[in-house]
Amino acid sequence: MTDDNSGLQIVSAPEESTVRTLVRAGLALVGLLVVVGLLAVTPGIDRLLAGLTVSPWALGLAVVTLLVVGALLWVAPEVERAVLEALDGHDAAVENAAAAAKLLVGFVAVTVAYRGFAPAVTPTFRAFDIAGLYHLGFLLVGLVVLAAFARRLYRCWEPVTEVLTEYVVDASGRETERVSAEQ
């Protein structure tokens, strides 16, 4: 990263260790989904879990959700590092863009958790007449992450505006020169 205001630029490929971590997380997630899927179709598993008040499918979904959310939270810092390595330009803009990317992954994790845990958790919460706490808790966490994301985007607004304005002005200037040269 540089300290000048020359705008954002894409730089060389990210480090091998960052790419390796992202690929490893993706492969682990796919492998876990396959194993859980095979577990779900194992003969007799439905009889083993028949006495539960929450359906086996809801429990399986909760386990898969836990794995996906864990993978997303594990990958979030790597996404931030990849964005930091991929962009060059004004330090504040690059850092805010990287933090926004990390927060976006966090927001996806909150959304996945809300949807994935609901079938297993809400029946238990309903039994104690506190079902609204589940929704309220996820609403608050989601709003906090979304507000932090919006703040980072706002902090990138001015530097990105300058970069895009410079690009458009330069592009139209080059087009005008090209048309003048052809005539």
VEXDOTI-366144 format. One record per residue: x, y, z of N, C-alpha, C, O in turn. Coordinates in pm, 1 decimal. Example, Ala and Ser with C-alpha at 12.3 -4.5 7.8 and 13.67 -1.06 7.14 Angstrom:
REM VEXDOTI-366144
        n_x        n_y        n_z       ca_x       ca_y       ca_z        c_x        c_y        c_z        o_x        o_y        o_z
     1319.0     -569.0      780.0     1230.0     -450.0      780.0     1320.0     -330.0      780.0     1423.6     -331.9      846.5
     1285.0     -225.0      708.0     1367.0     -106.0      714.0     1290.0        3.0      787.0     1340.9      113.8      803.9
END
This chain:
REM VEXDOTI-366144
        n_x        n_y        n_z       ca_x       ca_y       ca_z        c_x        c_y        c_z        o_x        o_y        o_z
       83.7     -118.1        0.0        0.0        0.0        0.0       87.9      124.0        0.0      199.0      124.2       53.1
       36.4      226.9      -59.5      109.2      352.5      -61.6       28.6      456.7       11.6      -89.1      436.9       41.8
       93.0      567.2       39.7       27.8      672.0      116.9      -25.0      784.3       28.6      -77.8      883.3       79.4
      -11.3      770.1     -104.6      -55.4      878.3     -192.4     -203.7      864.2     -224.5     -266.2      762.9     -193.1
     -257.2      964.8     -286.0     -398.9      966.1     -321.3     -419.3      934.9     -468.7     -513.1      985.9     -530.0
     -333.2      852.2     -526.5     -342.3      824.7     -668.5     -454.4      727.8     -703.2     -472.4      696.3     -820.8
     -528.7      680.5     -607.5     -640.6      591.6     -635.1     -607.7      447.2     -605.4     -494.0      411.9     -574.1
     -709.2      365.4     -615.9     -693.9      223.1     -592.8     -650.9      155.9     -721.4     -694.3      193.4     -830.4
     -565.8       56.8     -707.7     -521.7      -20.1     -821.9     -511.5     -165.1     -781.7     -474.7     -196.2     -668.4
     -543.5     -253.3     -873.0     -527.4     -396.0     -846.3     -380.5     -428.6     -866.4     -318.4     -385.1     -963.3
     -326.1     -505.8     -773.7     -186.2     -543.3     -779.4     -175.4     -692.4     -806.8     -274.7     -757.2     -839.9
      -56.6     -746.3     -793.3      -32.4     -886.2     -824.6     -117.2     -979.3     -738.2     -183.1     -936.4     -643.5
     -113.9    -1106.2     -773.1     -192.7    -1208.5     -704.8     -160.3    -1213.5     -555.5      -49.5    -1179.1     -514.4
     -257.5    -1256.6     -474.5     -232.5    -1266.1     -330.2     -128.7    -1373.3     -299.1      -95.5    -1457.0     -383.1
      -79.4    -1368.3     -177.6       22.3    -1464.2     -136.0      -32.5    -1605.8     -141.1     -152.6    -1628.4     -126.0
       57.0    -1699.7     -162.4       18.3    -1840.0     -172.4      -45.3    -1890.3      -42.9     -138.6    -1970.5      -47.3
        3.6    -1844.9       71.2      -51.7    -1891.7      198.7     -196.6    -1848.2      216.9     -277.3    -1923.5      271.4
     -230.4    -1727.8      171.9     -368.4    -1680.0      181.5     -459.0    -1762.6       91.0     -566.9    -1804.5      132.8
     -416.3    -1786.1      -31.8     -495.2    -1866.3     -125.0     -510.0    -2008.2      -71.4     -618.3    -2066.4      -78.6
     -402.0    -2064.1      -17.9     -405.8    -2199.7       37.6     -508.9    -2207.8      150.7     -585.1    -2304.2      157.6
     -511.8    -2108.8      238.3     -607.1    -2109.2      349.2     -750.1    -2103.2      298.6     -836.4    -2175.1      348.9
     -776.6    -2018.5      199.5     -911.5    -2008.7      144.1     -953.8    -2138.1       74.5    -1067.9    -2182.1       88.7
     -861.2    -2199.0       -1.0     -892.0    -2325.2      -69.2     -913.6    -2435.9       33.7    -1006.1    -2515.9       20.0
     -828.8    -2441.1      136.8     -842.1    -2542.3      241.3     -978.5    -2530.1      310.5    -1044.6    -2630.8      335.8
    -1019.4    -2408.5      340.4    -1149.4    -2388.0      405.9    -1263.0    -2433.1      314.7    -1357.3    -2497.5      360.8
    -1255.4    -2400.5      188.1    -1358.7    -2442.0       93.7    -1367.7    -2592.8       80.1    -1477.1    -2649.1       79.4
    -1252.5    -2658.7       69.1    -1251.5    -2804.8       58.6    -1300.8    -2870.0      187.2    -1371.8    -2970.4      182.0
    -1264.2    -2814.8      301.7    -1311.9    -2869.3      429.4    -1463.1    -2856.9      439.1    -1530.3    -2949.0      485.4
    -1515.9    -2745.3      396.4    -1660.4    -2724.1      400.3    -1732.2    -2822.8      309.4    -1832.4    -2881.7      350.0
    -1684.0    -2841.8      189.1    -1745.4    -2937.0       96.7    -1736.7    -3078.5      153.7    -1834.1    -3153.5      147.5
    -1621.7    -3115.8      208.8    -1606.4    -3248.1      268.7    -1700.7    -3270.1      385.2    -1759.9    -3377.2      398.0
    -1715.2    -3169.5      470.2    -1806.8    -3182.1      583.8    -1951.8    -3194.7      538.2    -2029.1    -3271.1      596.0
    -1988.0    -3120.3      435.4    -2123.8    -3130.6      382.2    -2150.2    -3270.0      326.1    -2259.7    -3323.6      343.5
    -2052.7    -3328.8      260.0    -2068.3    -3464.0      206.0    -2084.2    -3564.9      319.5    -2172.5    -3650.5      314.0
    -1999.7    -3555.7      422.4    -2008.1    -3649.0      534.9    -2142.7    -3635.5      607.0    -2205.7    -3736.3      638.8
    -2186.8    -3513.2      632.9    -2315.5    -3494.0      699.9    -2429.4    -3543.6      610.6    -2525.7    -3601.7      660.5
    -2419.7    -3521.9      481.6    -2521.3    -3573.0      389.8    -2528.1    -3724.4      390.8    -2636.9    -3782.1      388.8
    -2411.9    -3789.2      393.8    -2410.0    -3934.6      400.5    -2461.8    -3985.2      534.8    -2527.9    -4088.8      541.2
    -2432.1    -3912.8      640.9    -2483.8    -3948.7      772.2    -2636.1    -3941.1      774.0    -2702.8    -4023.6      836.4
    -2689.8    -3841.6      705.0    -2835.2    -3823.9      702.9    -2906.6    -3939.6      633.5    -3021.4    -3968.9      666.8
    -2842.1    -4005.7      538.6    -2906.4    -4116.5      468.0    -2862.1    -4252.9      520.2    -2897.2    -4355.2      461.4
    -2786.2    -4256.5      628.7    -2743.0    -4382.2      688.6    -2865.9    -4459.8      736.2    -2950.8    -4404.3      806.0
    -2876.0    -4587.7      698.9    -2992.9    -4667.2      740.0    -3003.9    -4674.8      893.1    -2905.4    -4699.9      962.6
    -3124.5    -4652.9      943.2    -3151.6    -4664.1     1085.4    -3127.2    -4538.0     1165.6    -3162.7    -4533.6     1283.4
    -3067.8    -4434.7     1106.2    -3039.2    -4311.8     1180.7    -3168.1    -4244.9     1225.8    -3172.5    -4183.1     1332.2
    -3274.2    -4257.1     1144.4    -3401.5    -4195.2     1182.7    -3463.2    -4263.5     1304.3    -3527.3    -4197.1     1385.7
    -3445.3    -4394.1     1318.1    -3497.0    -4466.0     1435.4    -3417.2    -4432.0     1560.7    -3472.4    -4423.7     1670.4
    -3289.4    -4412.8     1543.6    -3203.7    -4378.2     1657.0    -3241.9    -4241.4     1713.6    -3238.5    -4220.3     1834.8
    -3277.9    -4149.8     1625.6    -3308.8    -4013.5     1666.8    -3458.4    -3987.3     1681.7    -3498.5    -3872.5     1701.0
    -3542.5    -4091.7     1673.0    -3688.2    -4074.0     1673.2    -3741.6    -4016.1     1803.7    -3845.9    -3950.7     1801.8
    -3675.7    -4037.0     1915.4    -3725.3    -3989.0     2043.5    -3700.5    -3841.7     2069.5    -3743.7    -3789.6     2172.3
    -3633.6    -3775.0     1981.4    -3603.2    -3633.6     2001.5    -3724.7    -3547.4     1969.4    -3804.5    -3581.1     1882.0
    -3738.0    -3435.0     2041.5    -3848.3    -3342.8     2012.9    -3818.8    -3257.3     1889.5    -3910.3    -3205.3     1825.8
    -3693.8    -3243.6     1857.6    -3652.3    -3170.1     1738.0    -3619.8    -3274.5     1631.5    -3556.8    -3376.0     1661.2
    -3661.8    -3250.5     1509.5    -3643.6    -3349.6     1403.6    -3495.6    -3372.6     1373.8    -3413.2    -3282.7     1391.0
    -3462.8    -3493.2     1329.2    -3323.5    -3521.4     1292.5    -3272.8    -3428.0     1182.2    -3155.6    -3390.6     1180.7
    -3362.0    -3390.8     1090.1    -3322.7    -3301.1      982.6    -3286.0    -3163.3     1038.1    -3191.7    -3099.4      991.2
    -3361.9    -3118.6     1138.7    -3330.9    -2989.2     1201.1    -3196.8    -2996.2     1273.4    -3118.5    -2901.3     1268.5
    -3170.1    -3107.7     1340.1    -3040.3    -3123.9     1407.2    -2926.7    -3130.5     1305.4    -2820.9    -3070.7     1324.9
    -2950.2    -3204.4     1196.2    -2848.4    -3211.9     1091.6    -2820.8    -3075.7     1030.2    -2706.0    -3039.2     1004.8
    -2928.0    -3001.5     1006.9    -2912.5    -2866.7      953.4    -2836.2    -2777.9     1051.2    -2753.0    -2696.9     1010.2
    -2864.6    -2793.2     1180.5    -2793.6    -2714.1     1281.3    -2644.5    -2748.2     1282.7    -2560.8    -2659.0     1296.7
    -2611.2    -2875.6     1268.5    -2469.8    -2916.7     1265.8    -2401.2    -2860.1     1141.7    -2291.2    -2805.5     1149.9
    -2467.1    -2873.7     1026.9    -2409.9    -2818.6      903.2    -2396.4    -2667.3      915.0    -2296.2    -2610.0      872.2
    -2496.5    -2603.0      972.4    -2491.1    -2458.0      991.3    -2373.6    -2419.2     1078.7    -2302.0    -2323.7     1048.6
    -2353.7    -2492.6     1186.2    -2240.3    -2465.4     1274.5    -2108.2    -2477.0     1198.7    -2018.1    -2395.1     1217.1
    -2097.3    -2577.1     1115.2    -1975.0    -2594.7     1037.0    -1956.1    -2482.4      935.3    -1845.7    -2430.7      918.4
    -2064.6    -2445.3      868.0    -2055.7    -2338.1      767.8    -2021.7    -2205.0      834.5    -1935.7    -2131.4      786.2
    -2089.2    -2174.1      945.7    -2061.8    -2048.3     1016.3    -1919.2    -2047.4     1069.0    -1850.2    -1945.8     1060.3
    -1874.8    -2159.8     1123.4    -1736.0    -2168.7     1169.9    -1637.2    -2145.6     1056.6    -1537.6    -2075.2     1073.4
    -1665.4    -2205.5      940.6    -1577.0    -2186.3      825.1    -1577.8    -2040.9      778.9    -1472.9    -1985.5      745.9
    -1695.1    -1979.5      776.7    -1703.0    -1838.9      735.2    -1624.9    -1748.6      830.8    -1552.1    -1659.6      787.1
    -1640.3    -1771.9      959.8    -1568.1    -1689.2     1057.1    -1418.6    -1716.2     1053.2    -1338.7    -1626.9     1081.5
    -1380.2    -1837.3     1018.5    -1238.2    -1871.6     1006.4    -1178.7    -1805.5      881.6    -1062.8    -1763.9      882.4
    -1257.7    -1796.1      775.6    -1209.9    -1741.6      648.3    -1213.1    -1588.9      645.4    -1139.0    -1527.9      568.3
    -1296.6    -1526.0      727.1    -1314.1    -1380.2      723.4    -1182.0    -1303.3      732.8    -1160.8    -1212.1      652.9
    -1092.3    -1335.6      826.5     -963.9    -1262.9      829.1     -879.7    -1286.1      703.8     -804.3    -1198.2      662.2
     -892.6    -1404.6      644.0     -818.7    -1432.3      520.9     -873.6    -1351.2      404.3     -798.0    -1308.4      317.1
    -1004.4    -1330.2      402.4    -1065.2    -1245.4      298.9    -1012.7    -1103.4      314.1     -978.2    -1038.0      215.7
    -1006.9    -1056.0      438.7     -953.3     -922.0      463.6     -809.1     -912.3      415.0     -771.6     -814.7      349.9
     -728.3    -1013.4      446.6     -587.8    -1013.3      404.5     -576.0    -1018.2      252.1     -490.2     -951.7      194.1
     -662.6    -1097.3      187.2     -658.8    -1107.1       40.6     -692.8     -972.9      -23.6     -630.2     -933.8     -122.1
     -791.5     -902.3       31.6     -827.2     -770.7      -22.7     -712.5     -672.2        0.5     -680.5     -592.5      -87.7
     -651.2     -677.3      117.9     -536.9     -588.9      144.7     -423.4     -613.3       45.6     -357.6     -519.6        0.3
     -401.4     -741.0       12.8     -293.6     -774.2      -80.1     -329.7     -743.8     -224.6     -241.5     -717.9     -306.5
     -459.7     -746.9     -257.0     -502.8     -730.5     -395.5     -516.9     -585.4     -438.1     -514.8     -556.3     -557.7
     -531.2     -493.1     -342.7     -551.1     -352.6     -376.5     -429.4     -270.9     -337.5     -360.5     -300.4     -239.8
     -405.3     -169.4     -415.0     -299.3      -74.8     -384.3     -359.1       64.0     -401.7     -438.4       87.7     -492.8
     -320.9      153.6     -315.3     -373.5      289.3     -323.6     -369.4      355.9     -188.5     -287.3      321.8     -103.5
     -457.6      450.4     -169.2     -466.3      524.4      -44.2     -487.5      426.0       71.0     -579.1      343.9       66.9
     -403.2      434.5      172.7     -405.5      338.3      283.2     -542.3      326.5      348.6     -590.0      215.5      372.4
     -605.4      438.3      377.7     -734.3      434.9      446.2     -840.1      366.0      361.3     -921.0      289.4      413.5
     -840.3      392.0      232.6     -939.7      330.8      144.2     -919.1      180.2      134.9    -1015.5      103.8      139.2
     -795.7      137.9      122.3     -766.6       -5.2      112.5     -802.2      -75.7      243.1     -862.3     -183.2      241.7
     -765.5      -15.8      354.6     -796.7      -76.9      484.2     -946.9      -83.2      507.3     -996.6     -183.0      559.4
    -1019.3       19.8      470.3    -1164.7       18.5      486.0    -1230.2      -82.2      391.8    -1326.7     -148.1      430.4
    -1180.5      -95.2      270.9    -1234.9     -193.9      177.4    -1210.4     -335.3      229.5    -1298.2     -421.0      220.2
    -1092.6     -359.6      283.6    -1061.4     -491.8      338.0    -1148.5     -522.2      459.2    -1199.7     -633.3      472.6
    -1165.5     -425.0      546.9    -1250.5     -445.1      664.9    -1395.9     -466.1      623.2    -1466.7     -546.5      683.8
    -1440.5     -394.8      520.7    -1578.0     -411.9      471.4    -1596.9     -553.0      415.9    -1701.6     -614.0      437.3
    -1497.5     -605.3      345.5    -1506.4     -742.2      292.9    -1516.7     -842.7      407.0    -1595.7     -936.9      400.4
    -1437.8     -823.0      510.5    -1443.0     -911.9      627.2    -1579.4     -902.7      695.7    -1636.5    -1004.8      734.0
    -1631.2     -782.0      711.0    -1761.8     -764.8      774.4    -1874.1     -824.5      689.3    -1972.4     -875.5      743.0
    -1859.8     -818.3      558.8    -1959.8     -879.2      471.3    -1963.5    -1030.2      491.7    -2071.3    -1089.4      496.1
    -1847.9    -1092.3      504.1    -1842.9    -1236.2      533.4    -1906.8    -1263.6      669.3    -1978.0    -1362.7      685.5
    -1881.7    -1176.3      767.0    -1944.5    -1190.4      898.3    -2095.3    -1178.0      891.2    -2166.8    -1251.7      959.0
    -2144.6    -1086.1      810.4    -2289.4    -1069.7      794.3    -2350.8    -1193.8      730.6    -2458.9    -1237.5      770.1
    -2282.2    -1249.9      632.7    -2329.7    -1374.6      571.5    -2333.9    -1485.6      676.5    -2427.0    -1566.1      677.7
    -2234.2    -1490.4      764.3    -2231.8    -1591.0      871.1    -2351.2    -1573.8      964.9    -2412.9    -1672.7     1004.7
    -2384.3    -1450.7     1000.5    -2499.6    -1425.0     1087.8    -2628.0    -1469.4     1018.8    -2713.4    -1531.6     1082.0
    -2642.7    -1439.0      892.3    -2762.2    -1476.0      817.2    -2775.4    -1627.4      804.9    -2884.0    -1682.4      823.1
    -2665.0    -1694.6      774.2    -2666.2    -1840.9      765.0    -2701.7    -1901.7      900.5    -2780.6    -1995.9      908.0
    -2643.9    -1848.0     1006.8    -2672.3    -1900.1     1141.2    -2819.3    -1883.3     1176.6    -2881.2    -1975.2     1230.2
    -2874.5    -1768.3     1147.3    -3015.9    -1742.8     1178.7    -3106.7    -1844.2     1109.3    -3193.5    -1904.6     1172.4
    -3086.0    -1861.7      981.3    -3170.9    -1953.8      904.7    -3145.1    -2099.6      942.1    -3238.8    -2178.9      951.5
    -3019.8    -2134.6      963.2    -2984.4    -2274.5      986.5    -3016.5    -2326.1     1125.4    -3051.6    -2443.1     1140.7
    -3005.4    -2241.7     1226.7    -3032.9    -2285.5     1363.4    -3181.7    -2277.6     1399.2    -3224.9    -2341.4     1495.3
    -3259.2    -2202.1     1325.1    -3399.9    -2179.1     1359.4    -3481.0    -2307.3     1376.4    -3552.4    -2319.1     1476.0
    -3474.0    -2404.3     1284.7    -3556.6    -2524.6     1303.1    -3522.1    -2604.4     1429.1    -3609.3    -2670.6     1485.4
    -3398.4    -2599.3     1473.5    -3358.5    -2675.2     1592.1    -3375.8    -2596.7     1721.2    -3401.4    -2655.7     1826.1
    -3362.5    -2464.6     1715.3    -3362.2    -2383.9     1837.3    -3499.4    -2326.8     1871.5    -3538.3    -2325.8     1988.3
    -3572.0    -2280.1     1772.7    -3698.7    -2213.0     1803.0    -3801.8    -2302.6     1871.8    -3875.7    -2252.2     1956.4
    -3811.7    -2434.2     1840.5    -3906.4    -2516.1     1917.5    -3872.7    -2519.9     2067.2    -3962.5    -2519.1     2151.3
    -3745.9    -2524.0     2098.9    -3704.9    -2523.7     2239.6    -3736.4    -2389.7     2304.2    -3784.9    -2385.0     2417.2
    -3709.3    -2281.1     2233.5    -3740.6    -2148.1     2286.2    -3891.6    -2130.9     2304.5    -3936.6    -2070.9     2402.1
    -3970.3    -2185.0     2208.1    -4115.2    -2176.6     2218.5    -4166.7    -2251.4     2341.1    -4263.8    -2209.3     2403.9
    -4101.8    -2361.7     2374.6    -4143.2    -2439.9     2491.6    -4131.8    -2358.7     2619.9    -4205.7    -2383.0     2715.2
    -4041.3    -2263.9     2623.1    -4022.4    -2177.9     2740.2    -4083.3    -2038.8     2720.7    -4058.6    -1947.6     2799.7
    -4162.3    -2024.1     2615.6    -4227.5    -1896.6     2582.7    -4129.4    -1780.9     2564.8    -4158.2    -1667.8     2603.9
    -4014.6    -1809.5     2506.3    -3914.9    -1704.8     2480.3    -3869.4    -1708.5     2334.2    -3756.0    -1671.7     2303.3
    -3957.3    -1752.6     2245.3    -3920.3    -1766.4     2104.2    -3874.6    -1634.5     2043.6    -3789.9    -1633.2     1954.3
    -3929.6    -1524.8     2090.9    -3892.0    -1394.5     2036.9    -3747.3    -1357.7     2063.9    -3689.5    -1277.6     1990.4
    -3688.0    -1414.1     2167.2    -3547.6    -1383.5     2198.5    -3453.4    -1430.5     2088.5    -3353.7    -1364.5     2059.3
    -3484.7    -1543.8     2027.8    -3401.9    -1594.1     1918.2    -3397.7    -1490.9     1805.2    -3290.3    -1453.9     1757.8
    -3513.6    -1445.9     1763.6    -3522.2    -1350.5     1652.9    -3462.0    -1215.3     1691.6    -3390.5    -1153.5     1612.7
    -3490.9    -1170.8     1811.4    -3437.4    -1042.9     1857.9    -3284.5    -1047.2     1868.2    -3217.0     -951.8     1829.6
    -3231.2    -1156.0     1919.2    -3085.7    -1169.5     1931.1    -3016.3    -1162.0     1796.4    -2917.7    -1090.1     1780.1
    -3068.5    -1237.3     1699.1    -3008.3    -1233.8     1566.1    -3030.3    -1099.7     1497.1    -2944.8    -1053.8     1421.5
    -3145.0    -1036.7     1523.1    -3168.5     -903.8     1466.7    -3064.5     -805.3     1518.5    -3007.8     -728.5     1440.8
    -3039.5     -806.9     1647.0    -2941.1     -714.0     1704.5    -2800.4     -740.8     1652.1    -2729.2     -647.6     1614.8
    -2760.4     -867.0     1649.0    -2626.6     -899.3     1598.2    -2615.1     -860.5     1451.1    -2514.9     -802.6     1409.3
    -2718.0     -892.5     1373.0    -2715.6     -857.4     1230.8    -2708.9     -707.8     1207.9    -2636.3     -661.5     1119.9
    -2784.7     -630.8     1286.8    -2782.6     -485.1     1271.7    -2647.5     -425.7     1310.6    -2601.6     -330.4     1247.6
    -2583.8     -480.6     1413.0    -2451.4     -431.9     1453.2    -2349.9     -456.6     1341.6    -2273.1     -367.1     1306.3
    -2349.6     -577.6     1286.6    -2255.0     -608.8     1178.5    -2286.2     -525.8     1054.6    -2194.8     -476.7      988.3
    -2413.9     -509.7     1022.9    -2452.9     -429.8      907.0    -2415.0     -283.0      924.6    -2371.7     -218.2      829.3
    -2430.9     -230.5     1045.3    -2392.1      -91.4     1072.2    -2240.6      -73.7     1058.3    -2194.8       26.2     1002.9
    -2164.1     -168.6     1107.4    -2017.6     -160.8     1093.2    -1978.3     -168.2      945.3    -1887.5      -97.6      901.4
    -2047.0     -253.9      868.7    -2021.6     -264.4      725.4    -2053.1     -132.6      654.8    -1974.4      -84.3      573.4
    -2169.2      -75.0      687.0    -2209.4       52.4      625.4    -2110.3      162.9      659.9    -2078.7      246.3      575.1
    -2061.6      164.2      782.1    -1962.4      264.1      823.9    -1834.6      252.0      740.6    -1779.0      352.8      697.0
    -1788.6      130.2      718.9    -1668.2      109.5      637.0    -1692.2      152.7      492.8    -1605.3      214.1      430.9
    -1809.3      121.1      439.6    -1840.1      165.1      303.7    -1841.5      317.6      294.3    -1790.1      375.1      198.3
    -1900.1      381.8      393.5    -1904.4      528.3      395.5    -1762.9      585.7      398.6    -1735.6      685.5      331.9
    -1673.9      524.9      474.1    -1536.5      574.7      483.9    -1460.5      555.3      352.8    -1361.4      624.2      328.7
    -1505.1      462.7      267.7    -1443.0      442.1      135.7    -1504.1      532.7       29.2    -1449.6      544.9      -80.5
    -1615.0      595.2       60.4    -1692.7      668.3      -38.3    -1610.1      774.2     -109.9    -1607.6      776.3     -233.0
    -1543.5      860.7      -37.7    -1469.2      971.2      -97.9    -1350.9      922.3     -182.8    -1337.8      965.2     -297.4
    -1264.0      833.5     -130.4    -1153.8      787.5     -215.1    -1200.5      714.7     -340.7    -1141.5      732.4     -447.3
    -1305.2      633.1     -330.2    -1355.4      561.6     -447.3    -1420.3      659.1     -544.7    -1408.8      640.9     -666.0
    -1488.0      762.0     -494.8    -1545.2      865.6     -581.0    -1435.4      933.7     -661.8    -1450.7      956.5     -781.8
    -1326.0      965.7     -596.3    -1213.4     1029.0     -665.6    -1155.0      937.6     -772.7    -1126.6      982.9     -883.6
    -1136.8      810.4     -741.2    -1080.5      714.7     -836.4    -1171.1      700.2     -957.1    -1124.0      704.0    -1070.8
    -1302.3      683.5     -933.7    -1394.9      665.9    -1045.6    -1407.6      793.1    -1128.9    -1416.6      786.2    -1251.5
    -1408.4      908.2    -1063.9    -1415.3     1034.4    -1137.1    -1292.4     1050.5    -1225.5    -1303.8     1087.0    -1342.6
    -1176.7     1023.7    -1170.1    -1052.2     1033.4    -1247.2    -1054.4      936.8    -1364.6    -1011.4      971.9    -1474.5
    -1103.6      816.0    -1342.7    -1109.9      715.9    -1448.4    -1203.4      759.9    -1560.3    -1168.6      749.2    -1678.0
    -1322.1      809.5    -1524.6    -1419.4      852.0    -1625.2    -1367.0      972.1    -1703.0    -1379.0      977.4    -1825.4
    -1309.3     1067.7    -1632.0    -1256.4     1186.8    -1699.0    -1141.4     1148.0    -1792.4    -1134.6     1196.2    -1905.5
    -1051.8     1062.0    -1746.2     -940.7     1016.9    -1830.6     -991.7      938.1    -1950.6     -941.1      955.5    -2061.5
    -1090.9      852.0    -1930.5    -1144.6      770.7    -2039.3    -1214.0      858.0    -2143.2    -1197.1      836.0    -2263.2
    -1291.6      956.5    -2099.1    -1359.7     1042.8    -2195.7    -1259.3     1132.6    -2265.7    -1276.2     1164.6    -2383.4
    -1155.3     1173.4    -2194.9    -1049.9     1254.2    -2256.9     -975.8     1176.1    -2364.2     -944.9     1229.6    -2470.6
     -947.2     1048.8    -2336.0     -880.7      964.4    -2436.1     -971.1      940.7    -2556.1     -922.9      939.6    -2669.4
    -1101.3      921.6    -2534.2    -1196.0      900.6    -2642.4    -1203.9     1025.8    -2729.2    -1207.0     1016.1    -2851.8
    -1207.1     1143.7    -2666.2    -1210.5     1268.6    -2740.8    -1084.8     1283.3    -2824.9    -1092.4     1323.8    -2940.9
     -969.0     1250.8    -2767.8     -842.4     1256.9    -2843.6     -843.7     1160.7    -2960.8     -797.1     1194.7    -3069.6
     -896.7     1040.4    -2939.9     -901.5      939.5    -3045.4     -992.2      985.4    -3159.9     -956.7      970.1    -3276.7
    -1108.9     1041.5    -3127.1    -1201.4     1089.9    -3230.1    -1138.3     1207.3    -3305.8    -1149.7     1215.1    -3428.1
    -1072.5     1298.0    -3234.5    -1005.6     1411.9    -3300.1     -894.7     1364.2    -3392.6     -877.2     1418.9    -3501.5
     -820.6     1263.9    -3351.3     -711.6     1212.0    -3433.5     -764.0     1144.1    -3559.2     -699.4     1149.3    -3663.9
     -880.9     1080.3    -3550.0     -939.0     1011.1    -3667.9     -991.7     1110.8    -3769.1     -997.0     1080.1    -3888.2
    -1030.6     1229.1    -3725.1    -1087.1     1326.4    -3817.2     -974.5     1398.5    -3880.7     -996.7     1486.9    -3963.4
END
